[in-house]
Amino acid sequence: MKRLKIWLQGLSFRTGVVVIILSVICYVISFAQILLPIGTSAKWVIWFVFFGMAKTFQYSGLAILGVAGIQRLKRFWKKKKRI
């Protein structure tokens, strides 16, 4: 597990941001499927798969970014709000 964490931290900041964006997309899909005209059991399966993928992307993205990357994103968003 430690080897995986070290490998993820070696990836670039841009990769971390892309993985976080994928997480958001999976969250949207996992909850938007409620509007589809399909059976309840299929909806549960779709929700389970995409919600699980979203969580996986979220934690992977956070591991890639690390503390410094998260602070960098916060600074970026604060600058955006001022403009």
C-alpha positions as CSV (number, residue, x, y, z in Angstrom):
1,M,0.0,0.0,0.0
2,K,2.8,2.4,0.8
3,R,4.4,1.7,-2.6
4,L,1.2,2.7,-4.3
5,K,0.9,5.9,-2.3
6,I,4.5,6.8,-3.2
7,W,3.8,6.1,-6.9
8,L,0.7,8.2,-6.8
9,Q,2.5,11.1,-5.2
10,G,5.1,11.0,-8.0
11,L,2.4,11.9,-10.6
12,S,2.1,15.5,-11.8
13,F,-0.3,18.2,-10.4
14,R,-2.2,18.2,-13.7
15,T,-2.8,14.5,-13.4
16,G,-4.2,15.0,-9.9
17,V,-6.6,17.7,-11.1
18,V,-7.8,15.5,-14.0
19,V,-8.4,12.7,-11.6
20,I,-10.4,15.0,-9.3
21,I,-12.5,16.2,-12.3
22,L,-13.2,12.5,-13.1
23,S,-14.4,12.1,-9.6
24,V,-16.9,14.9,-10.0
25,I,-18.1,13.5,-13.3
26,C,-18.7,10.1,-11.7
27,Y,-20.6,11.7,-8.8
28,V,-22.8,13.5,-11.3
29,I,-23.5,10.3,-13.2
30,S,-24.2,8.3,-10.1
31,F,-26.9,10.6,-9.1
32,A,-28.2,11.6,-12.5
33,Q,-29.1,8.0,-13.3
34,I,-32.1,8.4,-11.0
35,L,-33.8,10.2,-13.9
36,L,-33.4,7.3,-16.3
37,P,-36.5,5.2,-17.1
38,I,-35.0,1.9,-16.0
39,G,-35.7,-0.6,-13.3
40,T,-34.8,0.0,-9.6
41,S,-32.3,-2.8,-9.4
42,A,-30.4,-1.5,-12.5
43,K,-30.4,2.0,-10.9
44,W,-28.8,0.6,-7.7
45,V,-26.1,-1.2,-9.7
46,I,-25.3,2.0,-11.7
47,W,-25.2,4.1,-8.6
48,F,-23.0,1.6,-6.8
49,V,-20.5,1.3,-9.6
50,F,-20.2,5.1,-10.3
51,F,-20.3,6.1,-6.7
52,G,-17.5,3.6,-6.0
53,M,-15.5,4.9,-9.0
54,A,-16.1,8.5,-7.8
55,K,-14.7,7.7,-4.3
56,T,-11.7,5.9,-5.8
57,F,-10.9,8.8,-8.1
58,Q,-11.4,11.3,-5.2
59,Y,-9.0,9.6,-2.8
60,S,-6.5,8.9,-5.6
61,G,-6.6,12.5,-6.7
62,L,-6.0,13.7,-3.2
63,A,-3.1,11.3,-2.8
64,I,-1.6,12.6,-6.1
65,L,-2.1,16.3,-5.2
66,G,-0.9,16.0,-1.6
67,V,-1.1,18.9,0.8
68,A,0.9,21.3,-1.4
69,G,-1.3,20.6,-4.4
70,I,-4.5,21.2,-2.4
71,Q,-3.2,24.5,-1.1
72,R,-2.3,25.4,-4.7
73,L,-5.9,24.7,-5.8
74,K,-7.3,26.8,-2.9
75,R,-5.1,29.7,-3.9
76,F,-6.3,29.3,-7.5
77,W,-10.0,29.4,-6.4
78,K,-9.5,32.4,-4.2
79,K,-7.9,34.3,-7.1
80,K,-10.8,33.3,-9.3
81,K,-13.4,34.6,-6.8
82,R,-11.7,38.0,-6.6
83,I,-11.7,38.6,-10.4
